[in-house]
Amino acid sequence: MAQPLPVARAEKDAPELCILPAMANRHGLVAGATGTGKTVTLRVIAEGLSRIGVPVFLADVKGDLSGMARPGTANPKLAERAKLLGVEIAPAAAPVVFWDVFGAQGHPMRATVSEMGPLLLARMLNLNDVQEGVMNVAFKVADEQGLLLLDLKDLRAMLAYVAEDAAALQRTYGNVSPASVGAIQRGLLTLEQQGGAGFFGEPALNLADFLQTDAKGEGIVNVLAADRLFQSPRLYATFLLWLLSELYENLPETGDLEKPKLVFFFDEAHLLFTDAPKSLLEKIEQVVRLVRSKGVGVFFVTQNPLDIPDTVLGQLGNRVQHALRAFTPRDQKAVKAAAETFRQSAKIDAEKAITELGVGEALVSFLDAKGTPGVVERAFVYPPRSRLEPLSGEERRQVIEDSTVFGAYEKAVDRESAHERLQARAAARAAQEAAAPAPRGRPPPPSQTEKVISAAVTSAARTVGSTLGREIIRGVLGGLFGGGRRR
């Protein structure tokens, strides 16, 4: 049976406060104001999970987690903390694999347009209801005609095709206005300018690469370089939500395990819920609730617990609450709400303590073996074992090249998909029209080829299925119909 993971301690002779591995898939929350120690807490939990063979995924928003790939170095503050708590923390590196949506600071991460689906794409592009409806029509027509939507040039070509055939499609799907198509195309252009085009392509991410252990049996710590991705908050949040939903869709039911298959840390979690429509919030709640049965734990990391809806917050059993500042009425409400979520202790006034906590100090409550929240404790988080300072560029490159997945994702692949098939179809039609004699007194009809070609933007793609008339069913957060995988 996996050993408990020590995270914090009140003082030298006090009991250790530990996360039970069997309860790590009951999800968790790490909250607190900027500079109070959330990142160190995340590190300590991730390192502990890795040591017992649990793979971890986390987003490096500030660019300061890369040091996990190297053993810790001498640090007076951490040494003082270890002495205060009466623990000996041996420096140790974690087995790290770096990922990067843009492919600059890690292995490229790609998905197909079809995998992302119209719901998440609409969220990513900030489309209104009418524009989202047009996006759904484009996906539906592509499914019915066996046209693969793999990269952004496929989606552009499909939207151009839908706009051209709007009159014929209107009888079945309703109005498809050129204005809505134009708005979507402009949104795609903005997405490309933010670097999003490189995300859509193949070879697409194989989720099995997230679930690996190294030669010593330690879980791989998958670190997403998100400092650039975070500059586009909606893209960042939608990407991580897609990744979580893919885990839910792909992994089999497992029941209760002695330790999770994977633990997913969602940093800056408030971005996931900001301005999200009710329908999407319901889907998020569903995924968070059900992904536990797939052996996946989710830890939300955020400044303010009020950023997370109550329906999700109520599912987060393991909690580490760092200091909050009560400068405004909303801050005071957050302090009160955070205090009330803990199982109260006669020794601690949680509401008062939250505003008094020092850096690295927190209110802690973890689930016991029966799944019952522990009584709130005021404690200091243990020092991490890995290096606090980020890696140099050369050190990062060395880790990337030493990775077992090096070479699997570095080269993009482009295959025949919707763009190529529509281009060929338009070329054949143009050739046929050119060969036919034009009616007297009428100019030849305009070429359709240029219309489709002008919609193309170079990218890469992934196989999803190509049988004519066969619908491509997307995942619970990706598609037109809710559940089920693409066939």
VODOVEX-260918 format. One record per residue (C-alpha): residue in three letters; x, y, z. Coordinates in steps of 0.05 Angstrom, whole numbers. Layout:
% VODOVEX-260918
<ALA,<X,Y,Z>>
...
***
This chain:
% VODOVEX-260918
<MET,<0,0,0>>
<ALA,<26,69,-18>>
<GLN,<53,110,39>>
<PRO,<19,176,61>>
<LEU,<49,239,31>>
<PRO,<75,288,84>>
<VAL,<57,359,65>>
<ALA,<58,402,128>>
<ARG,<69,403,203>>
<ALA,<50,451,258>>
<GLU,<115,446,297>>
<LYS,<173,399,311>>
<ASP,<138,347,353>>
<ALA,<69,353,322>>
<PRO,<40,298,277>>
<GLU,<53,304,203>>
<LEU,<-5,326,160>>
<CYS,<-8,278,101>>
<ILE,<-48,266,38>>
<LEU,<-71,194,34>>
<PRO,<-56,168,-36>>
<ALA,<-122,131,-38>>
<MET,<-157,198,-27>>
<ALA,<-116,240,-76>>
<ASN,<-167,228,-131>>
<ARG,<-220,261,-87>>
<HIS,<-191,326,-113>>
<GLY,<-163,386,-77>>
<LEU,<-154,461,-70>>
<VAL,<-92,503,-59>>
<ALA,<-113,575,-48>>
<GLY,<-82,640,-23>>
<ALA,<-61,709,-43>>
<THR,<-1,722,-87>>
<GLY,<65,709,-53>>
<THR,<38,666,4>>
<GLY,<68,600,-18>>
<LYS,<19,566,-65>>
<THR,<73,547,-115>>
<VAL,<116,514,-62>>
<THR,<56,475,-36>>
<LEU,<41,452,-107>>
<ARG,<114,429,-114>>
<VAL,<113,390,-49>>
<ILE,<49,353,-66>>
<ALA,<73,339,-138>>
<GLU,<140,314,-114>>
<GLY,<107,268,-62>>
<LEU,<60,239,-114>>
<SER,<118,227,-162>>
<ARG,<158,190,-109>>
<ILE,<103,139,-99>>
<GLY,<96,127,-174>>
<VAL,<38,174,-191>>
<PRO,<47,215,-255>>
<VAL,<30,289,-249>>
<PHE,<10,344,-298>>
<LEU,<19,417,-279>>
<ALA,<22,483,-316>>
<ASP,<82,528,-304>>
<VAL,<48,595,-310>>
<LYS,<104,638,-280>>
<GLY,<162,598,-310>>
<ASP,<190,578,-243>>
<LEU,<175,503,-239>>
<SER,<228,478,-287>>
<GLY,<277,471,-229>>
<MET,<239,408,-208>>
<ALA,<283,371,-257>>
<ARG,<345,384,-213>>
<PRO,<360,369,-139>>
<GLY,<351,427,-90>>
<THR,<410,471,-72>>
<ALA,<428,504,-6>>
<ASN,<376,554,15>>
<PRO,<379,587,84>>
<LYS,<304,598,90>>
<LEU,<287,527,71>>
<ALA,<340,500,118>>
<GLU,<310,542,174>>
<ARG,<241,515,158>>
<ALA,<266,443,159>>
<LYS,<300,454,226>>
<LEU,<237,486,255>>
<LEU,<195,426,235>>
<GLY,<246,375,255>>
<VAL,<252,343,187>>
<GLU,<309,325,142>>
<ILE,<294,340,69>>
<ALA,<343,304,23>>
<PRO,<352,343,-43>>
<ALA,<323,304,-101>>
<ALA,<303,317,-173>>
<ALA,<236,295,-202>>
<PRO,<233,259,-270>>
<VAL,<206,317,-312>>
<VAL,<180,320,-383>>
<PHE,<171,389,-412>>
<TRP,<113,405,-458>>
<ASP,<96,469,-496>>
<VAL,<36,484,-540>>
<PHE,<83,528,-582>>
<GLY,<139,476,-584>>
<ALA,<192,525,-560>>
<GLN,<205,503,-488>>
<GLY,<182,431,-491>>
<HIS,<154,377,-535>>
<PRO,<97,404,-579>>
<MET,<26,389,-556>>
<ARG,<-25,384,-611>>
<ALA,<-98,366,-619>>
<THR,<-143,364,-680>>
<VAL,<-199,413,-693>>
<SER,<-248,355,-690>>
<GLU,<-223,334,-622>>
<MET,<-232,404,-595>>
<GLY,<-303,407,-623>>
<PRO,<-349,466,-634>>
<LEU,<-367,479,-561>>
<LEU,<-295,490,-537>>
<LEU,<-276,526,-601>>
<ALA,<-334,573,-591>>
<ARG,<-310,585,-520>>
<MET,<-238,596,-545>>
<LEU,<-261,645,-599>>
<ASN,<-312,680,-554>>
<LEU,<-368,669,-604>>
<ASN,<-440,689,-591>>
<ASP,<-498,640,-595>>
<VAL,<-511,653,-669>>
<GLN,<-438,645,-688>>
<GLU,<-433,582,-646>>
<GLY,<-493,555,-684>>
<VAL,<-457,567,-750>>
<MET,<-396,531,-723>>
<ASN,<-440,472,-705>>
<VAL,<-468,470,-776>>
<ALA,<-397,469,-804>>
<PHE,<-379,410,-760>>
<LYS,<-444,373,-776>>
<VAL,<-435,381,-851>>
<ALA,<-363,358,-846>>
<ASP,<-385,296,-808>>
<GLU,<-439,279,-859>>
<GLN,<-392,288,-918>>
<GLY,<-333,252,-886>>
<LEU,<-289,314,-887>>
<LEU,<-236,312,-833>>
<LEU,<-228,376,-792>>
<LEU,<-157,369,-769>>
<ASP,<-124,437,-770>>
<LEU,<-145,509,-778>>
<LYS,<-139,509,-853>>
<ASP,<-190,453,-854>>
<LEU,<-237,493,-811>>
<ARG,<-227,555,-854>>
<ALA,<-242,516,-918>>
<MET,<-303,484,-886>>
<LEU,<-331,551,-864>>
<ALA,<-320,578,-935>>
<TYR,<-356,518,-963>>
<VAL,<-414,527,-915>>
<ALA,<-420,601,-933>>
<GLU,<-420,585,-1008>>
<ASP,<-475,532,-1000>>
<ALA,<-514,572,-948>>
<ALA,<-578,573,-990>>
<ALA,<-579,497,-997>>
<LEU,<-561,485,-924>>
<GLN,<-613,533,-898>>
<ARG,<-669,484,-912>>
<THR,<-638,433,-865>>
<TYR,<-598,473,-814>>
<GLY,<-627,543,-814>>
<ASN,<-595,608,-834>>
<VAL,<-520,611,-844>>
<SER,<-504,685,-851>>
<PRO,<-440,710,-885>>
<ALA,<-432,758,-826>>
<SER,<-427,701,-776>>
<VAL,<-378,663,-819>>
<GLY,<-337,726,-827>>
<ALA,<-336,737,-751>>
<ILE,<-312,665,-740>>
<GLN,<-258,673,-793>>
<ARG,<-233,737,-759>>
<GLY,<-232,700,-693>>
<LEU,<-190,645,-725>>
<LEU,<-142,697,-751>>
<THR,<-134,726,-681>>
<LEU,<-123,656,-654>>
<GLU,<-68,645,-706>>
<GLN,<-35,711,-687>>
<GLN,<-33,687,-615>>
<GLY,<4,624,-638>>
<GLY,<-56,578,-633>>
<ALA,<-49,551,-704>>
<GLY,<10,507,-683>>
<PHE,<-33,473,-630>>
<PHE,<-80,443,-682>>
<GLY,<-44,388,-719>>
<GLU,<-12,320,-717>>
<PRO,<20,280,-689>>
<ALA,<-30,295,-635>>
<LEU,<-18,282,-562>>
<ASN,<-21,209,-540>>
<LEU,<-48,212,-469>>
<ALA,<-10,148,-452>>
<ASP,<52,191,-452>>
<PHE,<25,228,-392>>
<LEU,<17,164,-351>>
<GLN,<89,140,-350>>
<THR,<138,124,-294>>
<ASP,<214,125,-299>>
<ALA,<264,69,-289>>
<LYS,<260,78,-213>>
<GLY,<184,73,-213>>
<GLU,<174,147,-200>>
<GLY,<116,182,-234>>
<ILE,<134,230,-291>>
<VAL,<121,303,-275>>
<ASN,<93,333,-339>>
<VAL,<107,407,-338>>
<LEU,<70,451,-388>>
<ALA,<109,514,-404>>
<ALA,<50,562,-398>>
<ASP,<83,630,-388>>
<ARG,<69,648,-461>>
<LEU,<4,610,-466>>
<PHE,<-21,647,-404>>
<GLN,<-17,713,-443>>
<SER,<-80,688,-478>>
<PRO,<-122,669,-417>>
<ARG,<-181,641,-455>>
<LEU,<-136,596,-498>>
<TYR,<-100,573,-434>>
<ALA,<-164,555,-397>>
<THR,<-197,522,-457>>
<PHE,<-135,481,-472>>
<LEU,<-130,454,-401>>
<LEU,<-204,440,-399>>
<TRP,<-199,402,-465>>
<LEU,<-141,362,-436>>
<LEU,<-180,344,-374>>
<SER,<-240,323,-415>>
<GLU,<-196,280,-460>>
<LEU,<-171,243,-398>>
<TYR,<-242,232,-377>>
<GLU,<-262,206,-445>>
<ASN,<-202,160,-456>>
<LEU,<-188,128,-389>>
<PRO,<-229,67,-367>>
<GLU,<-269,63,-303>>
<THR,<-225,39,-246>>
<GLY,<-264,44,-181>>
<ASP,<-225,58,-118>>
<LEU,<-149,52,-125>>
<GLU,<-94,54,-73>>
<LYS,<-65,113,-112>>
<PRO,<-87,154,-172>>
<LYS,<-67,141,-244>>
<LEU,<-53,215,-253>>
<VAL,<-61,280,-213>>
<PHE,<-77,343,-253>>
<PHE,<-60,412,-224>>
<PHE,<-101,469,-254>>
<ASP,<-64,533,-237>>
<GLU,<-99,601,-243>>
<ALA,<-164,561,-239>>
<HIS,<-208,623,-239>>
<LEU,<-196,630,-314>>
<LEU,<-234,566,-325>>
<PHE,<-298,594,-296>>
<THR,<-294,668,-315>>
<ASP,<-351,686,-363>>
<ALA,<-365,612,-376>>
<PRO,<-438,600,-398>>
<LYS,<-482,558,-354>>
<SER,<-481,499,-403>>
<LEU,<-405,497,-400>>
<LEU,<-403,503,-324>>
<GLU,<-450,443,-321>>
<LYS,<-402,403,-365>>
<ILE,<-342,423,-323>>
<GLU,<-378,401,-260>>
<GLN,<-395,335,-293>>
<VAL,<-324,322,-314>>
<VAL,<-295,340,-246>>
<ARG,<-345,296,-211>>
<LEU,<-337,235,-256>>
<VAL,<-263,237,-273>>
<ARG,<-249,212,-202>>
<SER,<-277,144,-223>>
<LYS,<-223,142,-278>>
<GLY,<-168,147,-226>>
<VAL,<-153,221,-239>>
<GLY,<-146,272,-184>>
<VAL,<-153,347,-198>>
<PHE,<-123,402,-154>>
<PHE,<-147,472,-168>>
<VAL,<-97,527,-152>>
<THR,<-125,597,-145>>
<GLN,<-119,661,-106>>
<ASN,<-190,664,-81>>
<PRO,<-236,605,-66>>
<LEU,<-295,648,-88>>
<ASP,<-267,641,-159>>
<ILE,<-292,569,-160>>
<PRO,<-367,554,-165>>
<ASP,<-397,521,-103>>
<THR,<-416,459,-144>>
<VAL,<-342,447,-159>>
<LEU,<-315,473,-93>>
<GLY,<-357,422,-55>>
<GLN,<-320,365,-90>>
<LEU,<-251,387,-67>>
<GLY,<-236,345,-6>>
<ASN,<-162,360,6>>
<ARG,<-149,433,22>>
<VAL,<-90,478,35>>
<GLN,<-110,550,49>>
<HIS,<-55,602,50>>
<ALA,<-64,673,73>>
<LEU,<-118,719,45>>
<ARG,<-120,794,51>>
<ALA,<-185,826,75>>
<PHE,<-179,896,45>>
<THR,<-247,899,10>>
<PRO,<-317,873,25>>
<ARG,<-306,818,-27>>
<ASP,<-240,800,7>>
<GLN,<-276,795,74>>
<LYS,<-329,752,43>>
<ALA,<-276,706,14>>
<VAL,<-241,699,82>>
<LYS,<-307,681,115>>
<ALA,<-326,632,59>>
<ALA,<-257,598,62>>
<ALA,<-261,591,137>>
<GLU,<-330,561,135>>
<THR,<-309,506,87>>
<PHE,<-263,474,139>>
<ARG,<-283,425,193>>
<GLN,<-276,472,252>>
<SER,<-228,462,310>>
<ALA,<-237,487,381>>
<LYS,<-164,509,380>>
<ILE,<-166,552,318>>
<ASP,<-208,611,297>>
<ALA,<-202,596,222>>
<GLU,<-230,662,199>>
<LYS,<-181,702,240>>
<ALA,<-122,656,225>>
<ILE,<-129,662,149>>
<THR,<-111,736,152>>
<GLU,<-52,724,199>>
<LEU,<-16,667,163>>
<GLY,<56,679,143>>
<VAL,<90,658,79>>
<GLY,<91,582,74>>
<GLU,<40,576,130>>
<ALA,<-29,549,116>>
<LEU,<-94,521,144>>
<VAL,<-94,448,124>>
<SER,<-148,395,121>>
<PHE,<-140,328,86>>
<LEU,<-188,270,78>>
<ASP,<-179,210,125>>
<ALA,<-183,137,104>>
<LYS,<-260,140,107>>
<GLY,<-263,202,63>>
<THR,<-280,248,121>>
<PRO,<-247,317,122>>
<GLY,<-197,325,179>>
<VAL,<-204,380,231>>
<VAL,<-170,443,207>>
<GLU,<-97,451,228>>
<ARG,<-51,511,225>>
<ALA,<16,487,198>>
<PHE,<78,502,158>>
<VAL,<86,469,90>>
<TYR,<149,426,83>>
<PRO,<206,451,39>>
<PRO,<210,421,-31>>
<ARG,<265,373,-50>>
<SER,<278,401,-119>>
<ARG,<313,465,-140>>
<LEU,<275,529,-132>>
<GLU,<313,567,-187>>
<PRO,<289,555,-259>>
<LEU,<333,516,-307>>
<SER,<377,552,-356>>
<GLY,<360,545,-430>>
<GLU,<416,494,-439>>
<GLU,<392,453,-380>>
<ARG,<321,453,-406>>
<ARG,<344,430,-475>>
<GLN,<383,373,-443>>
<VAL,<321,349,-405>>
<ILE,<279,353,-469>>
<GLU,<330,313,-510>>
<ASP,<337,261,-455>>
<SER,<262,250,-452>>
<THR,<233,183,-475>>
<VAL,<184,220,-520>>
<PHE,<237,262,-555>>
<GLY,<227,257,-630>>
<ALA,<155,233,-626>>
<TYR,<123,302,-631>>
<GLU,<177,348,-657>>
<LYS,<161,342,-731>>
<ALA,<91,362,-754>>
<VAL,<54,320,-805>>
<ASP,<4,345,-856>>
<ARG,<-43,296,-891>>
<GLU,<-104,299,-936>>
<SER,<-164,327,-899>>
<ALA,<-222,375,-910>>
<HIS,<-179,430,-941>>
<GLU,<-147,385,-992>>
<ARG,<-211,349,-1010>>
<LEU,<-251,413,-1018>>
<GLN,<-194,443,-1059>>
<ALA,<-194,382,-1105>>
<ARG,<-270,383,-1109>>
<ALA,<-269,457,-1128>>
<ALA,<-214,446,-1179>>
<ALA,<-252,389,-1212>>
<ARG,<-315,432,-1215>>
<ALA,<-277,490,-1245>>
<ALA,<-245,445,-1298>>
<GLN,<-314,417,-1316>>
<GLU,<-344,486,-1322>>
<ALA,<-285,510,-1364>>
<ALA,<-294,452,-1412>>
<ALA,<-368,465,-1421>>
<PRO,<-388,518,-1472>>
<ALA,<-412,581,-1440>>
<PRO,<-483,604,-1457>>
<ARG,<-485,661,-1508>>
<GLY,<-486,730,-1478>>
<ARG,<-465,707,-1409>>
<PRO,<-396,711,-1378>>
<PRO,<-367,645,-1350>>
<PRO,<-383,632,-1278>>
<PRO,<-331,654,-1227>>
<SER,<-280,601,-1206>>
<GLN,<-295,567,-1140>>
<THR,<-223,545,-1132>>
<GLU,<-195,612,-1111>>
<LYS,<-251,622,-1060>>
<VAL,<-232,558,-1023>>
<ILE,<-157,566,-1031>>
<SER,<-160,637,-1002>>
<ALA,<-189,607,-938>>
<ALA,<-129,561,-927>>
<VAL,<-76,571,-874>>
<THR,<-19,520,-869>>
<SER,<-20,474,-808>>
<ALA,<-19,399,-791>>
<ALA,<-71,347,-776>>
<ARG,<-92,282,-743>>
<THR,<-132,221,-766>>
<VAL,<-203,219,-738>>
<GLY,<-239,176,-790>>
<SER,<-258,188,-862>>
<THR,<-317,144,-882>>
<LEU,<-367,184,-923>>
<GLY,<-431,199,-885>>
<ARG,<-402,174,-819>>
<GLU,<-409,223,-761>>
<ILE,<-347,239,-720>>
<ILE,<-372,237,-649>>
<ARG,<-332,282,-602>>
<GLY,<-321,279,-528>>
<VAL,<-364,304,-470>>
<LEU,<-336,375,-475>>
<GLY,<-317,373,-548>>
<GLY,<-377,358,-590>>
<LEU,<-445,368,-618>>
<PHE,<-480,312,-581>>
<GLY,<-448,309,-511>>
<GLY,<-421,239,-497>>
<GLY,<-381,187,-534>>
<ARG,<-315,187,-571>>
<ARG,<-301,200,-643>>
<ARG,<-302,136,-684>>
***
